[in-house]
Amino acid sequence: MTVRDARDILGARVLAGEELLDEEVRSACGSDMMSDVLAFSKDHSILLTGLCNPQVIRTAEMLDIVCIIFVRGKKPDESMLEMANERGLVILSTGHRMFSACGMLYKAGLGSGAI
């Protein structure tokens, strides 16, 4: 699956990294706890979260996460979008709740990268 596919499935808005929408993703992780993301996320993945602070960008950078999707209509501020652009991350925002968004991506074939 590509980031573009995920965007289309979720009806998400691109907030940063539009030029990177054709990047491949292998799995997804949904969490508001960055400690869980650090423990369970795989590389080349999507992070779905409602946590809207710079730590999310830093965590994604450490784990080679390709795309962050903010759920529940959350929108990062300009400083976070600037950080994402500097690090080559795609930032999307969707109105779906995390449970629904994860389910939609899973149904479309994106796995969790089981432990």
PyMOL commands that set and color helices and strands:
alter all, ss='L'
color gray80, all
select helices_A, chain A and resi 3-10+18-20+34-40+54-62+78-87+98-107
alter helices_A, ss='H'
color red, helices_A
select strands_A, chain A and resi 13-16+27-30+45-49+67-70+90-93
alter strands_A, ss='S'
color yellow, strands_A
deselect
rebuild
show_as cartoon
